[in-house]
């Protein structure tokens, strides 16, 4: 008798477990459909920009794993780009420089992501160049200047393990370094003092020239013109 009751209780428990599992899957599907803009139950999501998980994939998901793997790849490619610049650049460390046209020709045999890697390297203070974007032939003479020595970059450049920020700069012994490039850029803008020296003297106004002209001065003894008559105003 006890054995029969135990079997019935086990069946009832297994049935309740199945129902609970089904309900949990239904709730999870419902929540994912609310985030899907192509579903009928979609609702506009409200996000807190100050939250820690803002702009990051869910923890433990495959997207997070792919992001971490990509961060390691990007870090290695930025490091390789700095090595290529250091090998083919002119000047002395830590501010070696190379023209964009020359670097584009060298890097075209390696990868087609030169400009993207340069933008990423500038974001973390590894290189510097003028302008927001670099274009082939148009910006061939622009200088790409390294802001650190290659040994320092190899030491402090690490993958962050965060899909949002692929790279992190870890300085063991932070010291103040001179950020002035060794070679001045050819297309640098003139300073305010230089522009003030080149600016021509401002011309005097025409009114002042007319007032200084002796032929244009009015004679005080000259007779004044009579005022218009009442009828001439309405002719």
C-alpha positions in Angstrom: 0.0 0.0 0.0 2.8 2.4 0.9 4.6 1.5 -2.3 1.5 2.4 -4.4 1.1 5.8 -2.6 4.8 6.5 -3.1 4.5 5.8 -6.8 1.5 8.1 -7.1 3.3 10.9 -5.2 6.3 10.5 -7.5 4.1 10.7 -10.6 2.4 13.7 -9.2 5.8 15.4 -8.4 7.2 14.7 -11.8 4.0 16.1 -13.4 4.3 19.3 -11.3 8.0 19.6 -12.2 7.1 19.3 -15.9 4.4 22.0 -15.6 6.7 24.4 -13.7 9.4 23.9 -16.4 6.9 24.5 -19.1 5.7 27.7 -17.4 9.2 29.0 -16.9 10.0 28.4 -20.6 6.7 30.2 -21.6 7.7 33.2 -19.4 11.1 33.3 -20.9 9.8 33.2 -24.4 7.2 36.0 -23.5 10.0 38.2 -22.2 12.2 37.7 -25.3 9.2 38.5 -27.6 8.6 41.8 -25.8 12.2 42.8 -26.8 11.8 41.7 -30.4 10.5 44.6 -32.6 9.0 42.1 -35.1 6.7 40.5 -32.6 3.1 41.5 -31.8 3.8 41.9 -28.1 6.8 44.2 -28.6 7.0 47.1 -26.1 9.5 50.0 -26.2 12.4 49.2 -23.8 13.6 51.7 -21.2 17.3 51.6 -20.5 19.4 53.2 -17.7 22.6 54.6 -19.3 24.3 54.7 -15.9 23.8 50.9 -15.3 26.8 48.6 -15.3 25.3 46.3 -17.9 24.3 49.1 -20.4 25.7 48.4 -23.9 26.9 44.9 -22.9 25.6 41.5 -23.9 24.0 39.3 -21.2 26.5 37.7 -18.8 27.4 34.1 -19.8 25.8 34.3 -23.2 27.5 33.3 -26.5 27.5 36.9 -27.6 29.6 37.8 -24.6 32.0 35.0 -25.4 32.3 36.2 -29.0 32.9 39.7 -27.8 35.7 38.7 -25.5 37.3 36.7 -28.3 37.1 39.7 -30.6 38.6 42.0 -28.0 41.7 39.7 -27.9 41.9 39.8 -31.7 41.6 43.6 -31.9 44.2 44.0 -29.2 46.7 41.8 -31.2 46.0 43.7 -34.4 46.5 47.1 -32.9 49.8 45.9 -31.4 50.9 44.6 -34.8 50.0 47.9 -36.4 52.2 49.7 -33.9 55.0 47.3 -34.7 54.7 48.0 -38.5 54.7 51.7 -37.9 57.8 51.5 -35.7 59.7 49.4 -38.2 59.0 51.7 -41.2 58.8 55.1 -39.5 61.3 57.9 -39.2 62.4 59.9 -36.2 63.3 58.7 -32.7 61.2 57.0 -30.0 58.8 57.6 -28.5 57.6 59.9 -31.3 58.3 58.1 -34.5 56.3 59.3 -37.5 55.3 58.0 -40.9 53.2 59.4 -43.8 49.8 57.8 -44.2 50.4 57.1 -48.0 53.5 55.0 -47.2 51.8 53.2 -44.4 48.7 52.5 -46.5 50.9 50.9 -49.2 52.7 48.7 -46.7 49.6 47.7 -44.8 47.6 46.9 -47.9 49.5 43.6 -48.1 48.5 42.7 -44.5 45.0 43.8 -43.9 42.2 46.1 -45.3 41.3 47.5 -41.8 44.1 50.1 -41.6 42.0 53.2 -40.9 39.8 51.4 -38.4 42.8 50.2 -36.5 44.4 53.7 -36.6 41.2 55.2 -35.2 41.1 52.6 -32.4 44.8 53.2 -31.6 44.3 56.9 -31.4 41.3 56.4 -29.1 43.6 54.8 -26.5 46.4 57.3 -27.0 48.9 55.1 -28.9 49.1 57.2 -32.1 48.0 60.6 -33.2 47.1 62.3 -36.5 45.1 65.3 -37.8 41.5 65.1 -38.8 38.6 62.8 -38.0 39.2 60.4 -40.9 42.0 59.4 -43.3 41.4 59.0 -47.0 43.7 57.4 -49.6 45.5 59.9 -51.9 43.8 62.9 -50.3 45.6 62.4 -47.0 48.8 60.7 -48.2 51.0 63.4 -46.7 49.5 63.4 -43.3 51.8 62.2 -40.5 50.9 59.3 -38.2 52.9 59.9 -35.0 53.4 57.4 -32.3 52.8 58.6 -28.7 54.7 55.8 -26.9 57.7 53.7 -27.5 57.1 50.2 -28.9 58.4 48.6 -25.7 56.0 50.6 -23.6 53.1 49.7 -25.9 53.9 46.0 -25.7 54.0 46.3 -21.9 50.8 48.3 -21.2 48.5 47.2 -24.1 46.2 44.4 -22.8 42.8 43.0 -23.8 40.2 44.1 -21.4 37.9 41.1 -21.5 35.0 43.5 -21.8 33.1 43.4 -25.1 32.3 47.1 -24.8 35.9 48.3 -24.4 38.2 45.9 -26.2 41.5 47.3 -25.1 42.8 48.6 -21.8 46.1 50.5 -21.1 47.7 49.2 -17.9 50.6 51.3 -16.7 52.7 49.7 -14.0 54.9 52.8 -13.4 53.0 55.8 -14.7 55.3 58.7 -15.4 54.7 62.0 -17.1 55.9 61.8 -20.7 56.3 64.6 -23.2 53.5 64.4 -25.7 55.2 66.8 -28.3 55.9 64.9 -31.5 59.5 64.8 -32.7 58.6 66.0 -36.2 56.2 68.9 -36.7 53.3 68.1 -38.9 53.4 69.6 -42.4 49.8 70.5 -42.4 49.7 72.0 -38.9 47.5 75.1 -38.5 49.2 78.4 -37.7 49.0 79.7 -34.2 47.0 82.8 -33.2 50.2 84.8 -32.9 51.3 83.9 -36.4 47.9 84.6 -37.9 47.9 88.0 -36.1 51.3 88.9 -37.7 50.1 87.8 -41.2 46.8 89.7 -40.9 46.9 93.0 -42.7 46.1 96.3 -41.0 42.4 97.1 -41.0 41.3 99.8 -43.3 39.8 102.9 -42.0 36.1 103.4 -42.6 34.9 105.4 -45.5 33.2 107.9 -43.2 36.5 108.8 -41.5 38.1 109.3 -45.0 35.3 111.6 -46.1 35.5 113.6 -42.9 39.2 114.1 -43.4 38.8 115.2 -47.0 39.0 119.1 -47.1 36.9 119.2 -50.3 34.0 117.4 -48.6 33.8 119.7 -45.6 30.7 121.9 -45.4 31.1 125.6 -45.4 29.3 127.2 -42.3 28.6 130.5 -44.2 27.1 128.8 -47.2 23.3 129.5 -47.7 21.0 126.8 -46.7 18.4 125.4 -49.1 14.9 126.6 -48.5 12.4 124.1 -47.1 10.0 122.6 -49.5 6.7 124.4 -49.8 3.3 122.9 -48.8 2.3 122.3 -52.4 5.6 120.8 -53.5 5.1 118.0 -50.9 2.0 116.8 -52.7 3.1 117.2 -56.3 
